C-alpha cells in the first residue's frame, strides 16, 4: 500500500488559492516598526573588502522556499523552547521556533551590518 506524499496532499493548482480575509490576517506578520525600508544595499564587510548584502528584515510567518538544517545541543533547544513559552505567557506573543530563529538571525545580521568588527557576531566568533 502506498500513501500519498506531502506534495500530493497539499498541492493546489495555480490560480485556485482564494484565502478568506480572516486567514490572510492570521498569517501576516505585524509591522516591525519604522526600520530602514530602502532595498538592501551592498556594504563592505570588515577589512577583507568582501561585499555583504544588507541584512534582510525577518520574514515572519509565511511559507519559505529555502531551508537549512541546524543542529543544536539539548540545552540550546530547551532555552529556545523556554523562550517561546515565556513570550506566550508573559507577552501574549505566539511564535514557533522557526520564527524565533529567523528573528534572531535578522537581529544578528543587522548588528553585523551596522557595527562590523565590533558586532556581537564577530565578538562571539572570536571568543571561542
C-alpha positions as CSV (number, residue, x, y, z in Angstrom):
1,X,0.0,0.0,0.0
2,X,1.4,3.4,-1.0
3,X,0.4,6.6,0.9
4,X,0.4,10.0,-0.9
5,X,3.3,12.3,-0.1
6,X,3.0,15.8,1.3
7,X,3.2,17.3,-2.2
8,X,0.1,15.4,-3.3
9,X,-1.8,16.2,-0.1
10,X,-1.1,19.9,-0.1
11,X,-0.8,20.7,-3.9
12,X,-3.1,23.5,-5.2
13,X,-3.1,24.3,-8.9
14,X,-2.2,27.9,-9.7
15,X,-5.0,30.4,-9.5
16,X,-7.1,28.4,-7.0
17,X,-5.8,29.9,-3.8
18,X,-8.7,32.1,-2.6
19,X,-8.0,32.7,1.1
20,X,-10.7,34.2,3.3
21,X,-9.7,37.6,4.9
22,X,-9.5,36.1,8.4
23,X,-7.0,33.5,7.4
24,X,-4.9,36.1,5.5
25,X,-4.6,38.3,8.5
26,X,-3.7,35.4,10.7
27,X,-0.5,34.8,8.7
28,X,0.5,38.4,8.2
29,X,3.5,39.4,10.3
30,X,3.0,42.5,12.4
31,X,4.8,45.7,11.5
32,X,8.4,45.7,12.8
33,X,8.3,49.5,13.4
34,X,9.8,52.1,11.1
35,X,13.0,50.3,10.1
36,X,15.1,51.1,7.1
37,X,12.7,50.5,4.3
38,X,15.1,51.0,1.4
39,X,16.2,48.0,-0.5
40,X,19.2,46.1,0.8
41,X,22.5,47.8,-0.1
42,X,25.9,46.4,-0.6
43,X,28.4,47.4,2.0
44,X,32.0,46.5,2.6
45,X,32.2,43.9,5.3
46,X,35.2,44.4,7.5
47,X,38.8,44.7,6.4
48,X,38.6,41.8,3.9
49,X,36.9,44.0,1.3
50,X,34.2,41.4,0.7
51,X,30.8,42.7,-0.3
52,X,28.0,41.9,2.1
53,X,24.3,42.2,1.2
54,X,22.3,44.3,3.6
55,X,20.6,42.4,6.4
56,X,17.1,41.5,5.4
57,X,14.0,42.1,7.6
58,X,12.7,39.0,9.3
59,X,10.2,37.3,7.0
60,X,7.7,36.5,9.8
61,X,5.1,33.8,9.4
62,X,4.9,32.9,5.7
63,X,5.8,29.9,3.5
64,X,9.5,29.7,2.9
65,X,11.1,28.1,-0.1
66,X,14.6,27.9,1.2
67,X,15.6,25.5,4.0
68,X,18.7,24.9,6.2
69,X,19.1,22.3,8.9
70,X,20.7,23.5,12.1
71,X,21.8,21.1,14.8
72,X,21.6,22.5,18.4
73,X,22.5,21.0,21.7
74,X,19.9,19.8,24.2
75,X,20.4,22.9,26.4
76,X,20.1,25.3,23.4
77,X,16.9,23.7,22.3
78,X,15.5,23.8,25.8
79,X,16.4,27.5,26.1
80,X,14.7,28.2,22.7
81,X,11.6,26.4,23.8
82,X,11.5,28.2,27.2
83,X,11.9,31.5,25.4
84,X,9.0,30.6,23.1
85,X,6.8,29.7,26.1
86,X,7.9,32.8,28.0
87,X,6.9,35.0,25.1
88,X,3.5,33.5,25.1
89,X,2.9,33.5,28.8
90,X,4.4,36.9,29.7
91,X,3.9,38.9,26.5
92,X,1.0,37.3,24.7
93,X,3.1,36.6,21.6
94,X,2.7,33.3,19.8
95,X,5.7,32.3,17.7
96,X,7.1,28.9,16.6
97,X,10.8,28.0,17.0
98,X,11.5,28.7,13.3
99,X,10.2,32.3,13.7
100,X,12.3,32.8,16.7
101,X,15.4,31.6,14.9
102,X,14.6,33.9,11.8
103,X,14.1,36.9,14.1
104,X,17.4,36.2,15.9
105,X,19.3,35.8,12.7
106,X,17.8,39.1,11.4
107,X,18.9,40.9,14.5
108,X,22.4,39.4,14.4
109,X,22.8,40.3,10.7
110,X,21.6,43.8,11.3
111,X,24.0,44.3,14.2
112,X,26.9,42.9,12.0
113,X,26.0,45.3,9.1
114,X,25.9,48.3,11.4
115,X,28.8,47.5,13.7
116,X,31.1,45.3,11.6
117,X,34.2,44.4,13.6
118,X,32.7,45.4,17.0
119,X,29.4,43.5,16.3
120,X,28.2,40.8,18.7
121,X,28.7,38.2,15.9
122,X,32.4,39.0,15.5
123,X,32.9,39.1,19.2
124,X,31.3,35.8,19.9
125,X,33.0,34.0,17.0
126,X,36.5,35.3,18.1
127,X,35.9,34.3,21.7
128,X,35.6,30.6,21.0
